[in-house]
Amino acid sequence: MRPTMKDVAAEAGVALKTVSRVVNNEPGVNAATADRVRAAIERLGYSRNESARVLRQGRTSSIGLVIEDVGDPFYSGVSRAVEDVAIRHGSLVLSGSSAEEPARERELVLTFCARRVDGLIVVPAGADHSYLRSELAAGTPAVFVDRPAGPGLDVDTVLCDNRGGARMATAHLLAHGHRRIAFLGDSPTIFTAGEREHGYREALGDLVDERLISMAHPELDRVRADLDRMLGMDDPPTALFTGNGRLTMTVLRALAGRRMALIGFDDFELADLLSPGVSVVSQDSAGLGRVSAELLFRRIAGGGGPAERVQLPVRLIPRGSGELPPEAPRSS
């Protein structure tokens, strides 16, 4: 039978209230007595009844985190930063991947709410978040990260400067003499992909050529076909801007030895070890996770005020690939 606080009190020879104070890290117990209680807990294998604690306090000391894909290094950085903040607040993180499926996002969020998490951090896959209104009205705070919530939902949001970063990357290529600059982005339904396309267009202005823009899921066959089509034109691109880290790595495979100026949005492992190193616009995934988690725990603690929209800066890391001269692509 599972040991109780009464069993621990009897084993340690102390009052029940003393055990409660030690278990809940409350003051008022001298060090020697607290050590005796902890030793009794260890011997008996006692663990506190979390269900009873939740009923007393109305808190589960847990939050729900919905990201796109835990296997994506960018979202792994977000997740780890959220966990670090949660640990400091004595909270557990329940997480799941939506795989860019709105139905899966909804299922995960509502499952976490059914488990009475204290708050939610969501990287949205869809644009309809009306299912969250009742949970927000009931007092469950939510922070949307990397992408905003859909229309009609006024919640805290933490983003990076997607449009500004894309302008920065394109302007860097222009500054090195390139005028035929292609853009390969992710699905246009994704907020970040759309913002980066807008930034690219803003920087190029009248130089935009619709034939040099491709927006779709970053699959190798699709990327290779797009590059073959673009590089087979009479006036092919001399430079390429890729809309995320996965696309950059896919492009490197698809180029298969062909050499052209390249800048990617998002840094990735070993980008600095290639020859030349891959120039990137780097966003702070850990910063996105940390800021969103700190904002959420402030709301959980009772911090009021209107919903906040935080935009984190990005930075350009030139490593040589974006500085190649504007020559027609050639086989190495």
BATORRO-676799 format. One record per residue (C-alpha): residue number from 1; residue in three letters; y negated, x negated, z. Coordinates in nm, 4 decimals. Example, Ala and Ser with C-alpha at 12.3 -4.5 7.8 and 13.67 -1.06 7.14 Angstrom:
% BATORRO-676799
<nr=1	rest=ALA	north=0.4500	east=-1.2300	up=0.7800>
<nr=2	rest=SER	north=0.1060	east=-1.3670	up=0.7140>
//
This chain:
% BATORRO-676799
<nr=1	rest=MET	north=0.0000	east=0.0000	up=0.0000>
<nr=2	rest=ARG	north=-0.3475	east=-0.1239	up=-0.0860>
<nr=3	rest=PRO	north=-0.5264	east=-0.2772	up=0.2185>
<nr=4	rest=THR	north=-0.8440	east=-0.1054	up=0.3409>
<nr=5	rest=MET	north=-1.1576	east=-0.2201	up=0.5215>
<nr=6	rest=LYS	north=-0.9980	east=-0.0948	up=0.8439>
<nr=7	rest=ASP	north=-0.7051	east=-0.3305	up=0.7834>
<nr=8	rest=VAL	north=-0.9456	east=-0.6210	up=0.7288>
<nr=9	rest=ALA	north=-1.1387	east=-0.5307	up=1.0461>
<nr=10	rest=ALA	north=-0.8172	east=-0.5237	up=1.2503>
<nr=11	rest=GLU	north=-0.6974	east=-0.8532	up=1.1002>
<nr=12	rest=ALA	north=-1.0287	east=-1.0267	up=1.1676>
<nr=13	rest=GLY	north=-1.0851	east=-0.8640	up=1.5060>
<nr=14	rest=VAL	north=-1.4287	east=-0.7263	up=1.4150>
<nr=15	rest=ALA	north=-1.5940	east=-0.3894	up=1.3720>
<nr=16	rest=LEU	north=-1.5597	east=-0.1950	up=1.0473>
<nr=17	rest=LYS	north=-1.9380	east=-0.2184	up=0.9902>
<nr=18	rest=THR	north=-1.9144	east=-0.5980	up=1.0066>
<nr=19	rest=VAL	north=-1.6578	east=-0.6010	up=0.7265>
<nr=20	rest=SER	north=-1.8780	east=-0.3695	up=0.5212>
<nr=21	rest=ARG	north=-2.1740	east=-0.6030	up=0.5610>
<nr=22	rest=VAL	north=-1.9721	east=-0.9064	up=0.4521>
<nr=23	rest=VAL	north=-1.8199	east=-0.7276	up=0.1519>
<nr=24	rest=ASN	north=-2.1606	east=-0.6016	up=0.0356>
<nr=25	rest=ASN	north=-2.3420	east=-0.9313	up=0.1051>
<nr=26	rest=GLU	north=-2.5706	east=-0.7693	up=0.3626>
<nr=27	rest=PRO	north=-2.7515	east=-0.9719	up=0.6337>
<nr=28	rest=GLY	north=-2.6817	east=-0.9526	up=1.0049>
<nr=29	rest=VAL	north=-2.3439	east=-1.1295	up=1.0332>
<nr=30	rest=ASN	north=-2.3270	east=-1.4818	up=1.1755>
<nr=31	rest=ALA	north=-2.1610	east=-1.7486	up=0.9637>
<nr=32	rest=ALA	north=-1.8492	east=-1.7952	up=1.1781>
<nr=33	rest=THR	north=-1.7750	east=-1.4222	up=1.1858>
<nr=34	rest=ALA	north=-1.8355	east=-1.3892	up=0.8110>
<nr=35	rest=ASP	north=-1.5912	east=-1.6752	up=0.7468>
<nr=36	rest=ARG	north=-1.3306	east=-1.5011	up=0.9647>
<nr=37	rest=VAL	north=-1.3728	east=-1.1779	up=0.7685>
<nr=38	rest=ARG	north=-1.3435	east=-1.3588	up=0.4344>
<nr=39	rest=ALA	north=-1.0290	east=-1.5337	up=0.5522>
<nr=40	rest=ALA	north=-0.8797	east=-1.1947	up=0.6466>
<nr=41	rest=ILE	north=-0.9754	east=-1.0553	up=0.3053>
<nr=42	rest=GLU	north=-0.8006	east=-1.3510	up=0.1421>
<nr=43	rest=ARG	north=-0.4832	east=-1.3099	up=0.3485>
<nr=44	rest=LEU	north=-0.4575	east=-0.9362	up=0.2912>
<nr=45	rest=GLY	north=-0.5640	east=-0.9437	up=-0.0763>
<nr=46	rest=TYR	north=-0.8295	east=-0.6793	up=-0.0110>
<nr=47	rest=SER	north=-1.0656	east=-0.5671	up=-0.2913>
<nr=48	rest=ARG	north=-1.3393	east=-0.3122	up=-0.2465>
<nr=49	rest=ASN	north=-1.3100	east=0.0383	up=-0.3901>
<nr=50	rest=GLU	north=-1.5513	east=0.0341	up=-0.6836>
<nr=51	rest=SER	north=-1.5223	east=0.4095	up=-0.7406>
<nr=52	rest=ALA	north=-1.6373	east=0.4796	up=-0.3864>
<nr=53	rest=ARG	north=-1.9238	east=0.2333	up=-0.4221>
<nr=54	rest=VAL	north=-2.0368	east=0.4028	up=-0.7429>
<nr=55	rest=LEU	north=-2.0350	east=0.7422	up=-0.5727>
<nr=56	rest=ARG	north=-2.2462	east=0.6034	up=-0.2875>
<nr=57	rest=GLN	north=-2.4962	east=0.4054	up=-0.4921>
<nr=58	rest=GLY	north=-2.4975	east=0.5892	up=-0.8246>
<nr=59	rest=ARG	north=-2.4659	east=0.2525	up=-1.0019>
<nr=60	rest=THR	north=-2.1686	east=0.0839	up=-1.1693>
<nr=61	rest=SER	north=-2.3236	east=-0.2644	up=-1.1967>
<nr=62	rest=SER	north=-2.2251	east=-0.2669	up=-1.5641>
<nr=63	rest=ILE	north=-2.4043	east=-0.2392	up=-1.8971>
<nr=64	rest=GLY	north=-2.2802	east=-0.1578	up=-2.2458>
<nr=65	rest=LEU	north=-2.3426	east=-0.3919	up=-2.5412>
<nr=66	rest=VAL	north=-2.2806	east=-0.2834	up=-2.9015>
<nr=67	rest=ILE	north=-2.3108	east=-0.5567	up=-3.1658>
<nr=68	rest=GLU	north=-2.2145	east=-0.5766	up=-3.5326>
<nr=69	rest=ASP	north=-1.9356	east=-0.8352	up=-3.5096>
<nr=70	rest=VAL	north=-1.8425	east=-1.0519	up=-3.2127>
<nr=71	rest=GLY	north=-1.6993	east=-1.3064	up=-3.4609>
<nr=72	rest=ASP	north=-2.0397	east=-1.3636	up=-3.6225>
<nr=73	rest=PRO	north=-2.1988	east=-1.6755	up=-3.4660>
<nr=74	rest=PHE	north=-2.5401	east=-1.5069	up=-3.4611>
<nr=75	rest=TYR	north=-2.4158	east=-1.2092	up=-3.2598>
<nr=76	rest=SER	north=-2.2049	east=-1.4353	up=-3.0406>
<nr=77	rest=GLY	north=-2.5322	east=-1.6022	up=-2.9398>
<nr=78	rest=VAL	north=-2.6864	east=-1.2636	up=-2.8591>
<nr=79	rest=SER	north=-2.3816	east=-1.1602	up=-2.6564>
<nr=80	rest=ARG	north=-2.3642	east=-1.4816	up=-2.4543>
<nr=81	rest=ALA	north=-2.7332	east=-1.4588	up=-2.3609>
<nr=82	rest=VAL	north=-2.6906	east=-1.0963	up=-2.2499>
<nr=83	rest=GLU	north=-2.3955	east=-1.1984	up=-2.0331>
<nr=84	rest=ASP	north=-2.5951	east=-1.4818	up=-1.8737>
<nr=85	rest=VAL	north=-2.8723	east=-1.2413	up=-1.7716>
<nr=86	rest=ALA	north=-2.6226	east=-0.9804	up=-1.6528>
<nr=87	rest=ILE	north=-2.4471	east=-1.2349	up=-1.4297>
<nr=88	rest=ARG	north=-2.7777	east=-1.3169	up=-1.2632>
<nr=89	rest=HIS	north=-2.8160	east=-0.9461	up=-1.1871>
<nr=90	rest=GLY	north=-2.4593	east=-0.9134	up=-1.0552>
<nr=91	rest=SER	north=-2.3602	east=-0.6951	up=-1.3489>
<nr=92	rest=LEU	north=-2.0641	east=-0.6766	up=-1.5861>
<nr=93	rest=VAL	north=-2.1028	east=-0.6477	up=-1.9664>
<nr=94	rest=LEU	north=-1.8761	east=-0.4105	up=-2.1580>
<nr=95	rest=SER	north=-1.9030	east=-0.4940	up=-2.5280>
<nr=96	rest=GLY	north=-1.7722	east=-0.3807	up=-2.8629>
<nr=97	rest=SER	north=-1.8255	east=-0.4420	up=-3.2362>
<nr=98	rest=SER	north=-1.9422	east=-0.1630	up=-3.4677>
<nr=99	rest=ALA	north=-1.8446	east=-0.3446	up=-3.7924>
<nr=100	rest=GLU	north=-2.1594	east=-0.1865	up=-3.9464>
<nr=101	rest=GLU	north=-1.9992	east=0.1589	up=-3.9141>
<nr=102	rest=PRO	north=-2.2341	east=0.4252	up=-3.7670>
<nr=103	rest=ALA	north=-1.9412	east=0.6371	up=-3.6452>
<nr=104	rest=ARG	north=-1.7979	east=0.3376	up=-3.4583>
<nr=105	rest=GLU	north=-2.1397	east=0.2617	up=-3.3061>
<nr=106	rest=ARG	north=-2.1660	east=0.6212	up=-3.1796>
<nr=107	rest=GLU	north=-1.8112	east=0.6131	up=-3.0415>
<nr=108	rest=LEU	north=-1.8741	east=0.2893	up=-2.8513>
<nr=109	rest=VAL	north=-2.2069	east=0.4031	up=-2.7070>
<nr=110	rest=LEU	north=-2.0694	east=0.7364	up=-2.5867>
<nr=111	rest=THR	north=-1.7589	east=0.5668	up=-2.4433>
<nr=112	rest=PHE	north=-1.9789	east=0.3297	up=-2.2427>
<nr=113	rest=CYS	north=-2.1895	east=0.6248	up=-2.1239>
<nr=114	rest=ALA	north=-1.8728	east=0.8078	up=-2.0158>
<nr=115	rest=ARG	north=-1.7961	east=0.5029	up=-1.8025>
<nr=116	rest=ARG	north=-2.1390	east=0.5462	up=-1.6447>
<nr=117	rest=VAL	north=-2.2876	east=0.2135	up=-1.7437>
<nr=118	rest=ASP	north=-2.6315	east=0.1493	up=-1.5951>
<nr=119	rest=GLY	north=-2.7868	east=0.0798	up=-1.9364>
<nr=120	rest=LEU	north=-2.7228	east=0.0030	up=-2.3025>
<nr=121	rest=ILE	north=-2.8105	east=-0.2747	up=-2.5478>
<nr=122	rest=VAL	north=-2.7453	east=-0.1691	up=-2.9071>
<nr=123	rest=VAL	north=-2.7533	east=-0.3446	up=-3.2425>
<nr=124	rest=PRO	north=-2.7610	east=-0.0255	up=-3.4501>
<nr=125	rest=ALA	north=-2.5342	east=0.0255	up=-3.7491>
<nr=126	rest=GLY	north=-2.6804	east=0.3610	up=-3.8514>
<nr=127	rest=ALA	north=-3.0166	east=0.5371	up=-3.8595>
<nr=128	rest=ASP	north=-2.9283	east=0.8581	up=-3.6726>
<nr=129	rest=HIS	north=-2.9354	east=0.8119	up=-3.2961>
<nr=130	rest=SER	north=-2.9918	east=1.1727	up=-3.1956>
<nr=131	rest=TYR	north=-2.6610	east=1.1545	up=-3.0072>
<nr=132	rest=LEU	north=-2.8379	east=0.9325	up=-2.7512>
<nr=133	rest=ARG	north=-3.1132	east=1.1766	up=-2.6590>
<nr=134	rest=SER	north=-2.9187	east=1.3508	up=-2.3825>
<nr=135	rest=GLU	north=-2.8171	east=1.0168	up=-2.2294>
<nr=136	rest=LEU	north=-3.1754	east=0.8899	up=-2.2325>
<nr=137	rest=ALA	north=-3.2966	east=1.2172	up=-2.0820>
<nr=138	rest=ALA	north=-3.0363	east=1.1760	up=-1.8057>
<nr=139	rest=GLY	north=-3.1917	east=0.8410	up=-1.7152>
<nr=140	rest=THR	north=-2.9720	east=0.5855	up=-1.8940>
<nr=141	rest=PRO	north=-3.2094	east=0.3206	up=-2.0353>
<nr=142	rest=ALA	north=-3.1401	east=0.1629	up=-2.3744>
<nr=143	rest=VAL	north=-3.2756	east=-0.1366	up=-2.5629>
<nr=144	rest=PHE	north=-3.2264	east=-0.1755	up=-2.9379>
<nr=145	rest=VAL	north=-3.2007	east=-0.5356	up=-3.0555>
<nr=146	rest=ASP	north=-3.2273	east=-0.7018	up=-3.3995>
<nr=147	rest=ARG	north=-3.2947	east=-0.3601	up=-3.5611>
<nr=148	rest=PRO	north=-3.4952	east=-0.0575	up=-3.4471>
<nr=149	rest=ALA	north=-3.3569	east=0.2830	up=-3.3573>
<nr=150	rest=GLY	north=-3.3684	east=0.5650	up=-3.6100>
<nr=151	rest=PRO	north=-3.6556	east=0.8138	up=-3.6359>
<nr=152	rest=GLY	north=-3.7404	east=1.0247	up=-3.3337>
<nr=153	rest=LEU	north=-3.6062	east=0.7887	up=-3.0676>
<nr=154	rest=ASP	north=-3.8678	east=0.6105	up=-2.8560>
<nr=155	rest=VAL	north=-3.6854	east=0.3180	up=-2.6945>
<nr=156	rest=ASP	north=-3.7492	east=-0.0492	up=-2.6218>
<nr=157	rest=THR	north=-3.6868	east=-0.2704	up=-2.9246>
<nr=158	rest=VAL	north=-3.6523	east=-0.6492	up=-2.9603>
<nr=159	rest=LEU	north=-3.6716	east=-0.7972	up=-3.3103>
<nr=160	rest=CYS	north=-3.7391	east=-1.1284	up=-3.4803>
<nr=161	rest=ASP	north=-4.0067	east=-1.1791	up=-3.7463>
<nr=162	rest=ASN	north=-3.7800	east=-1.1114	up=-4.0453>
<nr=163	rest=ARG	north=-4.0560	east=-1.0463	up=-4.2965>
<nr=164	rest=GLY	north=-4.2659	east=-1.3427	up=-4.1841>
<nr=165	rest=GLY	north=-3.9646	east=-1.5740	up=-4.1947>
<nr=166	rest=ALA	north=-3.8825	east=-1.4699	up=-4.5503>
<nr=167	rest=ARG	north=-4.2427	east=-1.5294	up=-4.6566>
<nr=168	rest=MET	north=-4.2267	east=-1.8720	up=-4.4937>
<nr=169	rest=ALA	north=-3.9057	east=-1.9684	up=-4.6767>
<nr=170	rest=THR	north=-4.0298	east=-1.8482	up=-5.0158>
<nr=171	rest=ALA	north=-4.3697	east=-2.0144	up=-4.9688>
<nr=172	rest=HIS	north=-4.1905	east=-2.3420	up=-4.8884>
<nr=173	rest=LEU	north=-4.0046	east=-2.3259	up=-5.2191>
<nr=174	rest=LEU	north=-4.3262	east=-2.2395	up=-5.4042>
<nr=175	rest=ALA	north=-4.5015	east=-2.5358	up=-5.2421>
<nr=176	rest=HIS	north=-4.2343	east=-2.7648	up=-5.3907>
<nr=177	rest=GLY	north=-4.3018	east=-2.6451	up=-5.7423>
<nr=178	rest=HIS	north=-4.0419	east=-2.3680	up=-5.7821>
<nr=179	rest=ARG	north=-4.1423	east=-2.0523	up=-5.9696>
<nr=180	rest=ARG	north=-3.8020	east=-1.9093	up=-6.0569>
<nr=181	rest=ILE	north=-3.6710	east=-1.8249	up=-5.7095>
<nr=182	rest=ALA	north=-3.3678	east=-1.5975	up=-5.6665>
<nr=183	rest=PHE	north=-3.2938	east=-1.3880	up=-5.3587>
<nr=184	rest=LEU	north=-2.9458	east=-1.2892	up=-5.2404>
<nr=185	rest=GLY	north=-2.9595	east=-1.0439	up=-4.9526>
<nr=186	rest=ASP	north=-2.7211	east=-0.8226	up=-4.7597>
<nr=187	rest=SER	north=-2.6897	east=-0.4456	up=-4.8076>
<nr=188	rest=PRO	north=-3.0379	east=-0.2888	up=-4.8506>
<nr=189	rest=THR	north=-2.9491	east=-0.0219	up=-4.5926>
<nr=190	rest=ILE	north=-2.9595	east=-0.2914	up=-4.3203>
<nr=191	rest=PHE	north=-3.3059	east=-0.3180	up=-4.1629>
<nr=192	rest=THR	north=-3.3114	east=-0.6978	up=-4.1457>
<nr=193	rest=ALA	north=-3.2001	east=-0.7325	up=-4.5094>
<nr=194	rest=GLY	north=-3.4743	east=-0.4979	up=-4.6257>
<nr=195	rest=GLU	north=-3.7417	east=-0.6760	up=-4.4216>
<nr=196	rest=ARG	north=-3.6408	east=-1.0150	up=-4.5619>
<nr=197	rest=GLU	north=-3.6497	east=-0.8821	up=-4.9166>
<nr=198	rest=HIS	north=-4.0023	east=-0.7477	up=-4.8521>
<nr=199	rest=GLY	north=-4.1155	east=-1.0877	up=-4.7219>
<nr=200	rest=TYR	north=-3.9719	east=-1.2608	up=-5.0286>
<nr=201	rest=ARG	north=-4.1509	east=-1.0178	up=-5.2599>
<nr=202	rest=GLU	north=-4.4798	east=-1.0565	up=-5.0733>
<nr=203	rest=ALA	north=-4.4694	east=-1.4352	up=-5.1064>
<nr=204	rest=LEU	north=-4.3791	east=-1.4328	up=-5.4783>
<nr=205	rest=GLY	north=-4.6211	east=-1.1605	up=-5.5843>
<nr=206	rest=ASP	north=-4.6435	east=-1.1421	up=-5.9657>
<nr=207	rest=LEU	north=-4.3632	east=-1.3998	up=-5.9990>
<nr=208	rest=VAL	north=-4.0975	east=-1.1512	up=-5.8851>
<nr=209	rest=ASP	north=-3.8213	east=-1.1037	up=-6.1432>
<nr=210	rest=GLU	north=-3.5924	east=-0.8118	up=-6.0582>
<nr=211	rest=ARG	north=-3.3052	east=-0.9865	up=-6.2353>
<nr=212	rest=LEU	north=-3.3167	east=-1.2585	up=-5.9689>
<nr=213	rest=ILE	north=-3.2634	east=-1.0187	up=-5.6770>
<nr=214	rest=SER	north=-2.9212	east=-0.9063	up=-5.5544>
<nr=215	rest=MET	north=-2.8659	east=-0.6931	up=-5.2437>
<nr=216	rest=ALA	north=-2.5049	east=-0.6225	up=-5.1453>
<nr=217	rest=HIS	north=-2.2297	east=-0.7157	up=-4.8990>
<nr=218	rest=PRO	north=-2.1788	east=-1.0965	up=-4.8905>
<nr=219	rest=GLU	north=-1.8384	east=-1.1169	up=-5.0578>
<nr=220	rest=LEU	north=-1.7489	east=-1.4366	up=-5.2441>
<nr=221	rest=ASP	north=-1.6554	east=-1.2708	up=-5.5741>
<nr=222	rest=ARG	north=-1.9790	east=-1.0705	up=-5.5820>
<nr=223	rest=VAL	north=-2.1937	east=-1.3709	up=-5.4927>
<nr=224	rest=ARG	north=-2.0188	east=-1.5914	up=-5.7500>
<nr=225	rest=ALA	north=-2.0682	east=-1.3275	up=-6.0212>
<nr=226	rest=ASP	north=-2.4367	east=-1.2903	up=-5.9346>
<nr=227	rest=LEU	north=-2.4937	east=-1.6646	up=-5.9434>
<nr=228	rest=ASP	north=-2.3079	east=-1.7036	up=-6.2730>
<nr=229	rest=ARG	north=-2.5217	east=-1.4257	up=-6.4238>
<nr=230	rest=MET	north=-2.8501	east=-1.5717	up=-6.2965>
<nr=231	rest=LEU	north=-2.7687	east=-1.9313	up=-6.3877>
<nr=232	rest=GLY	north=-2.6609	east=-1.8208	up=-6.7351>
<nr=233	rest=MET	north=-3.0064	east=-1.6797	up=-6.8152>
<nr=234	rest=ASP	north=-3.2371	east=-1.8463	up=-7.0653>
<nr=235	rest=ASP	north=-3.4820	east=-1.9079	up=-6.7776>
<nr=236	rest=PRO	north=-3.2500	east=-1.9519	up=-6.4788>
<nr=237	rest=PRO	north=-3.3664	east=-1.9860	up=-6.1202>
<nr=238	rest=THR	north=-3.4283	east=-2.3358	up=-5.9882>
<nr=239	rest=ALA	north=-3.4226	east=-2.2263	up=-5.6232>
<nr=240	rest=LEU	north=-3.2386	east=-1.9739	up=-5.4109>
<nr=241	rest=PHE	north=-3.3231	east=-1.7946	up=-5.0869>
<nr=242	rest=THR	north=-3.0296	east=-1.6385	up=-4.9012>
<nr=243	rest=GLY	north=-3.0802	east=-1.3554	up=-4.6560>
<nr=244	rest=ASN	north=-2.8438	east=-1.4565	up=-4.3723>
<nr=245	rest=GLY	north=-2.6066	east=-1.7262	up=-4.2545>
<nr=246	rest=ARG	north=-2.2956	east=-1.5685	up=-4.4004>
<nr=247	rest=LEU	north=-2.4603	east=-1.5439	up=-4.7416>
<nr=248	rest=THR	north=-2.5712	east=-1.9070	up=-4.7241>
<nr=249	rest=MET	north=-2.2170	east=-2.0270	up=-4.6561>
<nr=250	rest=THR	north=-2.0796	east=-1.7974	up=-4.9286>
<nr=251	rest=VAL	north=-2.3357	east=-1.9337	up=-5.1758>
<nr=252	rest=LEU	north=-2.2384	east=-2.2926	up=-5.0927>
<nr=253	rest=ARG	north=-1.8786	east=-2.2061	up=-5.1819>
<nr=254	rest=ALA	north=-1.9796	east=-2.0152	up=-5.4952>
<nr=255	rest=LEU	north=-2.2046	east=-2.2933	up=-5.6285>
<nr=256	rest=ALA	north=-1.8976	east=-2.5189	up=-5.6481>
<nr=257	rest=GLY	north=-2.0843	east=-2.8449	up=-5.7057>
<nr=258	rest=ARG	north=-2.3833	east=-2.7032	up=-5.8918>
<nr=259	rest=ARG	north=-2.7077	east=-2.8349	up=-5.7441>
<nr=260	rest=MET	north=-3.0175	east=-2.6245	up=-5.6792>
<nr=261	rest=ALA	north=-3.2866	east=-2.5889	up=-5.4148>
<nr=262	rest=LEU	north=-3.1699	east=-2.3631	up=-5.1328>
<nr=263	rest=ILE	north=-3.3107	east=-2.2122	up=-4.8135>
<nr=264	rest=GLY	north=-3.1170	east=-1.9707	up=-4.5938>
<nr=265	rest=PHE	north=-3.2242	east=-1.7262	up=-4.3259>
<nr=266	rest=ASP	north=-3.0322	east=-1.8139	up=-4.0041>
<nr=267	rest=ASP	north=-2.9105	east=-2.1558	up=-3.9057>
<nr=268	rest=PHE	north=-2.5384	east=-2.2265	up=-3.8975>
<nr=269	rest=GLU	north=-2.3040	east=-2.4906	up=-3.7639>
<nr=270	rest=LEU	north=-2.2888	east=-2.8180	up=-3.9626>
<nr=271	rest=ALA	north=-2.5867	east=-2.7169	up=-4.1833>
<nr=272	rest=ASP	north=-2.7489	east=-3.0469	up=-4.0887>
<nr=273	rest=LEU	north=-2.4437	east=-3.2542	up=-4.1842>
<nr=274	rest=LEU	north=-2.4265	east=-3.1470	up=-4.5495>
<nr=275	rest=SER	north=-2.5879	east=-3.3673	up=-4.8130>
<nr=276	rest=PRO	north=-2.8606	east=-3.2685	up=-4.8445>
<nr=277	rest=GLY	north=-2.8763	east=-3.0718	up=-4.5208>
<nr=278	rest=VAL	north=-2.9388	east=-2.7012	up=-4.5704>
<nr=279	rest=SER	north=-3.2963	east=-2.5950	up=-4.4984>
<nr=280	rest=VAL	north=-3.3109	east=-2.2737	up=-4.2948>
<nr=281	rest=VAL	north=-3.5352	east=-2.0215	up=-4.1284>
<nr=282	rest=SER	north=-3.4019	east=-2.0234	up=-3.7734>
<nr=283	rest=GLN	north=-3.4215	east=-1.7232	up=-3.5474>
<nr=284	rest=ASP	north=-3.3402	east=-1.7430	up=-3.1771>
<nr=285	rest=SER	north=-3.0275	east=-1.5302	up=-3.1257>
<nr=286	rest=ALA	north=-3.0119	east=-1.6335	up=-2.7607>
<nr=287	rest=GLY	north=-3.3760	east=-1.5332	up=-2.7220>
<nr=288	rest=LEU	north=-3.3050	east=-1.1895	up=-2.8680>
<nr=289	rest=GLY	north=-3.0200	east=-1.1398	up=-2.6225>
<nr=290	rest=ARG	north=-3.2103	east=-1.2757	up=-2.3236>
<nr=291	rest=VAL	north=-3.5306	east=-1.0769	up=-2.3822>
<nr=292	rest=SER	north=-3.3426	east=-0.7527	up=-2.4488>
<nr=293	rest=ALA	north=-3.1283	east=-0.7945	up=-2.1358>
<nr=294	rest=GLU	north=-3.4236	east=-0.8803	up=-1.9133>
<nr=295	rest=LEU	north=-3.6090	east=-0.5764	up=-2.0467>
<nr=296	rest=LEU	north=-3.3063	east=-0.3554	up=-1.9821>
<nr=297	rest=PHE	north=-3.2599	east=-0.4724	up=-1.6222>
<nr=298	rest=ARG	north=-3.6282	east=-0.4142	up=-1.5591>
<nr=299	rest=ARG	north=-3.5790	east=-0.0542	up=-1.6721>
<nr=300	rest=ILE	north=-3.2642	east=-0.0195	up=-1.4609>
<nr=301	rest=ALA	north=-3.4612	east=-0.1372	up=-1.1574>
<nr=302	rest=GLY	north=-3.7118	east=0.1428	up=-1.2135>
<nr=303	rest=GLY	north=-3.9706	east=-0.0296	up=-1.4327>
<nr=304	rest=GLY	north=-4.1647	east=0.2442	up=-1.6082>
<nr=305	rest=GLY	north=-4.4223	east=0.2519	up=-1.8838>
<nr=306	rest=PRO	north=-4.4080	east=0.3247	up=-2.2563>
<nr=307	rest=ALA	north=-4.1369	east=0.1844	up=-2.4807>
<nr=308	rest=GLU	north=-4.1995	east=-0.1772	up=-2.5817>
<nr=309	rest=ARG	north=-4.1544	east=-0.3386	up=-2.9228>
<nr=310	rest=VAL	north=-4.1150	east=-0.7159	up=-2.8916>
<nr=311	rest=GLN	north=-4.1129	east=-0.9437	up=-3.1969>
<nr=312	rest=LEU	north=-3.9903	east=-1.3008	up=-3.1537>
<nr=313	rest=PRO	north=-4.1107	east=-1.5805	up=-3.3839>
<nr=314	rest=VAL	north=-3.8929	east=-1.7750	up=-3.6265>
<nr=315	rest=ARG	north=-3.9277	east=-2.1336	up=-3.7491>
<nr=316	rest=LEU	north=-3.8580	east=-2.3235	up=-4.0676>
<nr=317	rest=ILE	north=-3.6216	east=-2.6217	up=-4.0417>
<nr=318	rest=PRO	north=-3.6520	east=-2.8327	up=-4.3606>
<nr=319	rest=ARG	north=-3.3478	east=-3.0507	up=-4.4220>
<nr=320	rest=GLY	north=-3.3811	east=-3.1426	up=-4.7883>
<nr=321	rest=SER	north=-3.2072	east=-2.8627	up=-4.9760>
<nr=322	rest=GLY	north=-3.5291	east=-2.6654	up=-5.0145>
<nr=323	rest=GLU	north=-3.7213	east=-2.9689	up=-5.1345>
<nr=324	rest=LEU	north=-3.5159	east=-3.0418	up=-5.4472>
<nr=325	rest=PRO	north=-3.7325	east=-3.0689	up=-5.7595>
<nr=326	rest=PRO	north=-3.7574	east=-2.7612	up=-5.9839>
<nr=327	rest=GLU	north=-3.5016	east=-2.8677	up=-6.2400>
<nr=328	rest=ALA	north=-3.2606	east=-2.6436	up=-6.4222>
<nr=329	rest=PRO	north=-2.9326	east=-2.6227	up=-6.2234>
<nr=330	rest=ARG	north=-2.6748	east=-2.8703	up=-6.3425>
<nr=331	rest=SER	north=-2.3224	east=-2.9724	up=-6.2550>
<nr=332	rest=SER	north=-2.3019	east=-3.2717	up=-6.0223>
//
